[in-house]
Amino acid sequence: MLSIRFVRKGKKHHPIYRIIVQEKTKNPQSDYLENLGTYNPHTKEKQLKKDRIQHWLSKGAQPTETAHNLLVDEGIIKSDKVRAGTSKLGKKRKAEEGVKKAEEEAKKAEETTAPEEKDETSTEDSVEEAKAEEAPKEEENKEEAKEESTSAEAPADKKPEEKKE
């Protein structure tokens, strides 16, 4: 299987990459079929042979993840970028990603459903219902406060402490 990949060239601490076509199982430093261009990460300079890249893609060559992202940036491949690198998401990050996706889907679902036009009677009814629900809750809170205050009172046989000023 053919692969379009980067080969590191250049000086120490100053890499320049060659973009080549090569058999996937071969060592990247060994012989290659064709040089398709260069990429300098310091200056972001790219020199690509677009027609030759299209030719090798049509022959079935698969770009590596980083090469794929570079080709997407240049507009040679019409696709989304892929996650490059071998590191995987941790448990915590996976959970966060899942929550974000669920929230986004919920927002999309809300946006796609057309909001119904509310008439004046329905808004009045909903306000009355909300007030009716709040009234019993307020009474329960008052009763709980009374119970707490009676239990917090000092017993009758003990004298309350006087505050010194």
C-alpha positions as CSV (number, residue, x, y, z in Angstrom):
1,M,0.0,0.0,0.0
2,L,1.3,3.4,-0.9
3,S,1.6,6.3,1.6
4,I,2.1,10.0,1.2
5,R,4.2,11.0,4.2
6,F,6.7,13.5,5.7
7,V,10.4,12.8,5.8
8,R,12.5,14.9,8.2
9,K,15.4,16.7,6.6
10,G,17.4,19.8,7.6
11,K,19.7,20.7,10.5
12,K,19.5,19.9,14.1
13,H,16.6,21.9,15.8
14,H,15.6,23.2,12.4
15,P,13.7,20.6,10.5
16,I,12.4,20.8,6.9
17,Y,10.1,18.1,5.7
18,R,10.0,16.4,2.3
19,I,6.6,15.1,1.2
20,I,7.1,11.8,-0.5
21,V,5.2,8.8,-1.9
22,Q,6.5,5.5,-0.6
23,E,5.5,2.0,0.3
24,K,3.9,2.1,3.8
25,T,6.0,-0.7,5.2
26,K,9.4,0.9,4.2
27,N,11.6,3.0,6.4
28,P,10.9,6.7,5.7
29,Q,14.7,7.3,5.3
30,S,15.0,4.7,2.6
31,D,14.2,5.0,-1.2
32,Y,10.9,6.6,-2.2
33,L,8.9,6.6,-5.4
34,E,8.5,10.4,-5.9
35,N,9.2,13.7,-4.1
36,L,5.9,15.7,-4.0
37,G,7.1,18.8,-2.3
38,T,8.5,20.4,0.9
39,Y,7.2,22.0,4.0
40,N,9.1,24.3,6.3
41,P,7.3,24.5,9.7
42,H,9.2,27.6,10.9
43,T,8.2,29.9,8.0
44,K,5.0,27.8,7.1
45,E,6.3,27.7,3.6
46,K,4.8,25.0,1.4
47,Q,5.9,23.9,-2.0
48,L,3.6,21.2,-3.3
49,K,3.2,19.5,-6.7
50,K,-0.6,19.5,-6.7
51,D,-1.1,17.7,-10.0
52,R,1.3,14.8,-8.9
53,I,-0.4,14.6,-5.5
54,Q,-3.8,14.2,-7.2
55,H,-2.3,11.6,-9.4
56,W,-1.0,9.5,-6.5
57,L,-4.3,9.9,-4.6
58,S,-6.1,8.6,-7.6
59,K,-3.8,5.6,-7.7
60,G,-4.8,4.8,-4.1
61,A,-2.0,6.4,-2.0
62,Q,-3.2,7.1,1.5
63,P,-1.8,10.3,3.2
64,T,-0.7,10.1,6.9
65,E,-2.7,12.1,9.4
66,T,-0.4,15.1,9.3
67,A,0.0,15.0,5.5
68,H,-3.8,14.7,5.2
69,N,-4.2,17.9,7.4
70,L,-1.6,19.7,5.2
71,L,-3.5,18.7,2.0
72,V,-6.8,19.9,3.5
73,D,-5.2,23.3,4.3
74,E,-4.0,23.6,0.7
75,G,-7.4,22.6,-0.7
76,I,-6.2,19.5,-2.4
77,I,-8.4,17.2,-0.4
78,K,-12.0,18.3,0.3
79,S,-12.5,16.9,3.8
80,D,-12.3,17.7,7.5
81,K,-9.0,17.6,9.4
82,V,-8.3,14.5,11.4
83,R,-6.8,14.2,14.9
84,A,-3.0,13.7,14.3
85,G,-0.8,11.8,16.7
86,T,-1.0,8.6,18.5
87,S,-2.1,9.9,21.9
88,K,-5.7,9.0,22.8
89,L,-8.2,11.0,24.8
90,G,-8.3,10.1,28.5
91,K,-11.4,9.1,30.4
92,K,-12.0,12.6,31.7
93,R,-11.6,14.2,28.3
94,K,-13.8,11.6,26.6
95,A,-16.6,12.4,29.2
96,E,-16.2,16.1,28.5
97,E,-16.3,15.5,24.8
98,G,-19.5,13.4,25.2
99,V,-21.2,16.0,27.2
100,K,-20.3,18.8,24.7
101,K,-21.7,16.7,21.8
102,A,-24.9,16.0,23.7
103,E,-25.4,19.7,24.5
104,E,-24.7,20.6,20.8
105,E,-27.2,18.0,19.6
106,A,-29.8,19.3,22.1
107,K,-29.3,22.9,20.9
108,K,-29.6,21.8,17.2
109,A,-32.8,19.9,18.1
110,E,-34.2,23.0,19.7
111,E,-33.3,25.2,16.8
112,T,-34.8,22.8,14.2
113,T,-38.1,22.6,16.0
114,A,-40.0,25.8,15.1
115,P,-41.1,27.7,18.1
116,E,-44.9,27.8,18.3
117,E,-46.5,31.3,18.5
118,K,-47.8,31.7,22.0
119,D,-51.2,33.4,22.3
120,E,-51.9,35.7,25.3
121,T,-54.1,33.2,27.1
122,S,-51.4,30.5,27.2
123,T,-48.9,32.9,28.8
124,E,-51.4,34.1,31.4
125,D,-52.2,30.4,32.2
126,S,-48.6,29.6,32.7
127,V,-48.0,32.6,35.0
128,E,-51.0,31.5,37.1
129,E,-49.8,27.9,37.3
130,A,-46.3,29.1,38.4
131,K,-47.8,31.2,41.2
132,A,-50.0,28.3,42.3
133,E,-47.0,26.1,42.6
134,E,-44.9,28.6,44.5
135,A,-47.6,29.3,47.2
136,P,-47.5,25.8,48.8
137,K,-43.7,25.8,48.8
138,E,-43.6,29.2,50.6
139,E,-46.0,27.8,53.3
140,E,-43.8,24.7,53.8
141,N,-40.7,26.9,54.1
142,K,-42.5,29.1,56.8
143,E,-43.5,26.0,58.8
144,E,-40.0,24.6,58.7
145,A,-38.6,27.9,59.9
146,K,-41.0,27.9,62.8
147,E,-40.0,24.4,63.8
148,E,-36.4,25.3,63.7
149,S,-36.9,28.4,65.8
150,T,-38.8,26.5,68.5
151,S,-36.2,23.8,68.7
152,A,-33.5,26.4,68.9
153,E,-35.1,28.2,71.9
154,A,-33.5,27.8,75.3
155,P,-35.3,25.6,77.8
156,A,-37.4,27.5,80.4
157,D,-35.4,26.4,83.5
158,K,-32.1,27.8,82.1
159,K,-31.6,31.5,82.1
160,P,-30.6,33.2,78.8
161,E,-27.1,34.6,78.8
162,E,-26.8,38.3,78.9
163,K,-24.6,40.0,76.3
164,K,-21.9,42.2,77.6
165,E,-21.3,45.4,75.9
